[in-house]
Amino acid sequence: MKRRAKAKIAHPRSRYEVEAEQRRKILADAAKLSDDELFAIAVRAGIFTKKGRLRKPYRDEASSGKDRAADPD
């Protein structure tokens, strides 16, 4: 008499597992894009200007060198 294989019960995935899978897919898709395509997406998202400068909310003003105090060393 043959035994039946136990049916595997699919456990519900947590929200974090679902989100991690979505991030992996997005990053895999982004890795296939050219630099120009990625830049165009960043412009549409409002991160960069068309001239290639970061928009104000994304700039690190402290590292721009304009207002940085001279190093004491």
MODELLER restraints for C-alpha pairs under 7 A, 6 or more apart:
rsr = mdl.restraints
at = mdl.atoms
rsr.add(forms.Gaussian(group=physical.xy_distance, feature=features.Distance(at['CA:42:A'], at['CA:48:A']), mean=5.84, stdev=0.5))
rsr.add(forms.Gaussian(group=physical.xy_distance, feature=features.Distance(at['CA:43:A'], at['CA:49:A']), mean=5.76, stdev=0.5))
rsr.add(forms.Gaussian(group=physical.xy_distance, feature=features.Distance(at['CA:43:A'], at['CA:50:A']), mean=6.29, stdev=0.5))
rsr.add(forms.Gaussian(group=physical.xy_distance, feature=features.Distance(at['CA:46:A'], at['CA:55:A']), mean=6.99, stdev=0.5))
rsr.add(forms.Gaussian(group=physical.xy_distance, feature=features.Distance(at['CA:47:A'], at['CA:54:A']), mean=5.95, stdev=0.5))
rsr.add(forms.Gaussian(group=physical.xy_distance, feature=features.Distance(at['CA:47:A'], at['CA:55:A']), mean=5.55, stdev=0.5))
rsr.add(forms.Gaussian(group=physical.xy_distance, feature=features.Distance(at['CA:47:A'], at['CA:58:A']), mean=6.65, stdev=0.5))
rsr.add(forms.Gaussian(group=physical.xy_distance, feature=features.Distance(at['CA:48:A'], at['CA:54:A']), mean=4.45, stdev=0.5))
rsr.add(forms.Gaussian(group=physical.xy_distance, feature=features.Distance(at['CA:48:A'], at['CA:55:A']), mean=5.39, stdev=0.5))
rsr.add(forms.Gaussian(group=physical.xy_distance, feature=features.Distance(at['CA:49:A'], at['CA:55:A']), mean=6.36, stdev=0.5))
rsr.add(forms.Gaussian(group=physical.xy_distance, feature=features.Distance(at['CA:62:A'], at['CA:68:A']), mean=6.48, stdev=0.5))
